[in-house]
């Protein structure tokens, strides 16, 4: 019998770590966690938590901005030939500020990690996804719903994740694998420690900050129900609707005004 695995990128912090904990605590899954992130010490800590809950794990400390990371993951998948029950793509980062103020290497890395790396991990894992009950969770953002002044590149990368995930979900329906794009608003994680390097989070976003654990629970529930898009909270649900019905020019005007505060 093939080994069952749950693969988590960005497992050292934020939504990747929260989802790993929740799955280990709440679900009786006979699967090994493959934990992917750069910070080995954080992965060791999480692995210890999972072990205390009776869950096995494998630490894959690697940088998804490096080609060697994909070579390593590809080789491991070929050697183990596991059944991937769940793939969680939670790796990514964003930077607030004007595009003209950004270091070009920052914007390029955002695109490479948020879009290219996520797509490559999906492609590597697809041949091993459990047919009939496999799930993929790709973390997008409410920023995917509309262009975002002062968050231009990040918002564009998340629009890619949303579009890619919805299309991939449709392609994989015949084999029984679902793909869910998770589109939360601001979440209390380490994300903003990096995001605020150039510019602070607008006050209105601080007002809508959500608890990471609650967002993770909702994301997992929606994924297991094979929902193509997962949002958390009435405000983000309303934002999604408004960005569909209002002209883009109106949305951009409001976003610009809010971002300047």
C-alpha positions as CSV (number, residue, x, y, z in Angstrom):
1,X,0.0,0.0,0.0
2,X,1.3,3.4,-0.9
3,X,2.2,5.9,1.8
4,X,-0.3,8.7,2.3
5,X,1.1,12.2,2.7
6,X,0.0,15.7,3.3
7,X,2.4,18.3,1.8
8,X,2.5,21.8,3.3
9,X,4.6,24.7,1.9
10,X,5.2,27.7,4.1
11,X,4.8,25.3,7.1
12,X,7.1,27.2,9.4
13,X,4.6,30.0,10.2
14,X,1.3,31.5,9.4
15,X,-1.5,29.6,7.6
16,X,0.7,26.6,6.8
17,X,1.6,26.0,10.4
18,X,-2.0,26.6,11.6
19,X,-3.4,24.2,9.1
20,X,-0.9,21.5,10.0
21,X,-1.8,21.8,13.7
22,X,-5.6,21.7,13.0
23,X,-5.4,18.7,10.7
24,X,-3.3,16.8,13.2
25,X,-5.6,17.7,16.2
26,X,-9.0,17.3,14.6
27,X,-8.7,14.7,11.9
28,X,-7.9,11.0,12.1
29,X,-5.7,10.9,9.1
30,X,-3.1,8.1,8.6
31,X,-0.7,10.3,6.6
32,X,2.8,11.6,7.0
33,X,3.2,15.4,6.9
34,X,5.9,16.7,4.5
35,X,6.7,20.1,5.9
36,X,8.4,22.6,3.5
37,X,9.9,25.9,4.5
38,X,13.3,27.6,4.8
39,X,13.6,27.8,8.6
40,X,14.6,24.4,9.8
41,X,14.3,25.2,13.5
42,X,10.7,26.2,13.1
43,X,10.0,23.0,11.2
44,X,11.6,20.9,13.9
45,X,9.4,22.7,16.5
46,X,6.2,21.9,14.4
47,X,7.3,18.4,13.8
48,X,7.6,17.9,17.6
49,X,4.0,19.2,18.0
50,X,2.8,16.8,15.4
51,X,4.7,13.9,16.9
52,X,3.0,14.6,20.3
53,X,-0.3,14.2,18.5
54,X,0.8,10.9,17.0
55,X,1.5,12.2,13.6
56,X,4.6,11.5,11.6
57,X,6.4,14.2,9.6
58,X,9.3,14.8,7.3
59,X,11.2,18.0,7.4
60,X,12.1,19.5,4.1
61,X,14.0,22.7,4.8
62,X,14.4,24.4,1.5
63,X,13.8,27.6,-0.3
64,X,11.2,27.5,-3.0
65,X,13.1,30.4,-4.8
66,X,15.9,27.9,-5.4
67,X,15.9,25.4,-8.3
68,X,17.4,22.8,-6.0
69,X,14.2,22.8,-3.9
70,X,12.2,21.5,-6.9
71,X,14.8,19.0,-7.8
72,X,14.8,17.7,-4.2
73,X,11.0,17.5,-4.1
74,X,10.7,15.8,-7.5
75,X,13.3,13.2,-6.5
76,X,11.6,12.4,-3.2
77,X,8.2,12.0,-4.9
78,X,9.7,9.7,-7.5
79,X,11.4,7.6,-4.8
80,X,8.4,7.4,-2.5
81,X,5.6,7.4,-5.0
82,X,3.1,8.5,-2.3
83,X,-0.6,9.2,-2.4
84,X,-0.9,12.9,-1.8
85,X,-4.2,13.4,0.1
86,X,-3.8,17.1,0.6
87,X,-1.4,19.7,-0.8
88,X,-1.4,23.0,1.0
89,X,0.4,25.9,-0.8
90,X,0.8,28.5,1.9
91,X,4.2,29.8,1.0
92,X,4.4,33.4,-0.2
93,X,5.0,37.0,0.8
94,X,3.9,40.6,0.0
95,X,5.3,44.1,0.4
96,X,3.2,47.2,0.9
97,X,4.2,50.4,-0.8
98,X,4.4,52.1,-4.2
99,X,5.7,50.0,-7.0
100,X,8.2,52.7,-7.9
101,X,9.7,52.4,-4.4
102,X,10.2,48.7,-4.5
103,X,13.5,47.0,-5.1
104,X,13.1,45.1,-8.4
105,X,14.5,42.0,-6.8
106,X,11.7,42.1,-4.2
107,X,9.0,42.3,-6.9
108,X,10.5,39.5,-8.9
109,X,10.8,37.3,-5.9
110,X,7.2,37.9,-5.0
111,X,6.1,36.8,-8.5
112,X,8.4,33.8,-8.5
113,X,7.3,32.6,-5.1
114,X,3.6,33.5,-5.1
115,X,3.0,32.4,-8.7
116,X,5.8,30.3,-10.2
117,X,6.7,28.2,-7.2
118,X,3.1,27.5,-6.3
119,X,2.4,26.3,-9.9
120,X,5.5,24.2,-10.0
121,X,4.7,22.5,-6.7
122,X,1.2,21.7,-8.0
123,X,2.6,20.3,-11.2
124,X,5.1,18.1,-9.4
125,X,2.4,16.7,-7.1
126,X,-0.4,16.2,-9.6
127,X,0.7,12.7,-10.7
128,X,0.6,11.6,-7.1
129,X,-2.7,13.2,-6.0
130,X,-5.1,10.7,-4.5
131,X,-7.8,10.2,-7.2
132,X,-11.3,10.5,-5.9
133,X,-10.5,12.2,-2.6
134,X,-7.4,14.4,-3.1
135,X,-7.5,18.1,-2.3
136,X,-5.3,21.1,-3.1
137,X,-5.5,24.3,-1.0
138,X,-3.8,27.4,-2.6
139,X,-3.6,30.5,-0.6
140,X,-4.6,33.5,-2.5
141,X,-6.0,36.7,-0.8
142,X,-8.9,39.1,-0.9
143,X,-6.4,41.2,-2.8
144,X,-7.1,38.9,-5.7
145,X,-10.6,40.4,-6.2
146,X,-9.4,43.8,-7.5
147,X,-6.2,45.7,-8.4
148,X,-4.6,47.1,-5.2
149,X,-2.8,50.4,-5.2
150,X,0.2,50.2,-2.8
151,X,-0.1,46.4,-3.0
152,X,0.1,46.2,-6.8
153,X,2.4,43.3,-7.4
154,X,1.1,41.2,-4.4
155,X,-2.5,41.7,-5.5
156,X,-1.6,40.7,-9.1
157,X,0.1,37.5,-7.9
158,X,-2.9,36.6,-5.8
159,X,-5.2,37.3,-8.8
160,X,-3.1,34.7,-10.6
161,X,-3.5,32.2,-7.8
162,X,-7.2,32.7,-7.8
163,X,-7.6,32.3,-11.6
164,X,-5.2,29.4,-11.8
165,X,-6.8,27.5,-8.9
166,X,-10.3,27.9,-10.3
167,X,-9.2,26.7,-13.8
168,X,-7.2,23.8,-12.3
169,X,-10.2,22.8,-10.2
170,X,-12.3,22.5,-13.3
171,X,-9.6,20.5,-15.1
172,X,-9.3,18.0,-12.2
173,X,-13.0,17.3,-11.6
174,X,-12.9,14.2,-13.9
175,X,-10.3,12.6,-11.6
176,X,-12.0,13.6,-8.3
177,X,-9.3,16.1,-7.1
178,X,-10.6,19.5,-5.9
179,X,-8.7,22.8,-5.8
180,X,-9.7,25.5,-3.4
181,X,-8.4,29.1,-3.6
182,X,-8.4,30.6,-0.1
183,X,-9.0,34.4,-0.2
184,X,-8.9,35.8,3.3
185,X,-8.6,39.5,4.2
186,X,-5.8,40.6,6.6
187,X,-4.9,37.8,9.0
188,X,-2.8,38.1,12.3
189,X,0.4,36.3,11.2
190,X,4.0,37.2,10.7
191,X,3.1,38.2,7.1
192,X,2.8,41.8,8.0
193,X,6.3,41.8,9.7
194,X,7.6,41.6,6.1
195,X,4.9,43.4,4.3
196,X,5.3,46.7,6.3
197,X,9.0,47.2,5.5
198,X,8.2,50.1,3.2
199,X,4.7,51.2,4.3
200,X,2.4,50.6,7.2
201,X,-0.9,48.7,7.0
202,X,-3.8,51.1,6.5
203,X,-6.0,51.5,9.6
204,X,-9.1,50.0,7.9
205,X,-7.2,46.7,7.3
206,X,-6.2,46.6,11.0
207,X,-9.9,46.8,11.8
208,X,-10.7,43.7,9.7
209,X,-7.7,41.6,11.0
210,X,-8.9,38.0,11.4
211,X,-7.7,35.2,13.7
212,X,-5.3,32.8,11.8
213,X,-6.8,29.7,13.4
214,X,-10.4,30.6,12.5
215,X,-9.4,31.3,8.9
216,X,-7.5,28.0,8.7
217,X,-10.5,26.1,10.0
218,X,-12.8,27.6,7.5
219,X,-10.3,27.0,4.7
220,X,-10.0,23.3,5.5
221,X,-13.7,22.9,5.9
222,X,-14.3,24.5,2.5
223,X,-11.6,22.4,0.9
224,X,-13.1,19.2,2.2
225,X,-16.4,20.3,0.8
226,X,-14.7,20.9,-2.6
227,X,-15.5,24.6,-2.7
228,X,-13.5,26.4,-5.4
229,X,-13.2,29.6,-3.4
230,X,-13.0,30.1,0.4
231,X,-13.5,33.4,2.1
232,X,-13.7,34.2,5.8
233,X,-16.1,36.7,7.3
234,X,-19.0,38.8,6.1
235,X,-16.9,41.7,5.2
236,X,-14.7,39.8,2.8
237,X,-17.7,38.1,1.3
238,X,-19.2,41.5,0.7
239,X,-16.0,42.8,-0.8
240,X,-16.0,39.9,-3.2
241,X,-19.5,40.8,-4.4
242,X,-18.8,44.5,-4.6
243,X,-15.7,44.0,-6.7
244,X,-17.9,42.0,-9.1
245,X,-20.7,44.6,-9.5
246,X,-18.9,47.9,-9.2
247,X,-16.8,49.4,-12.1
248,X,-13.1,48.9,-11.6
249,X,-12.5,52.7,-11.7
250,X,-14.8,53.1,-8.7
251,X,-13.1,50.3,-6.8
252,X,-9.6,51.7,-7.6
253,X,-10.7,55.2,-6.4
254,X,-11.9,53.8,-3.1
255,X,-8.9,51.7,-2.6
256,X,-6.6,54.6,-3.3
257,X,-8.4,56.8,-0.8
258,X,-8.3,54.1,1.9
259,X,-4.6,53.3,1.2
260,X,-3.6,56.9,1.7
261,X,-4.9,56.9,5.3
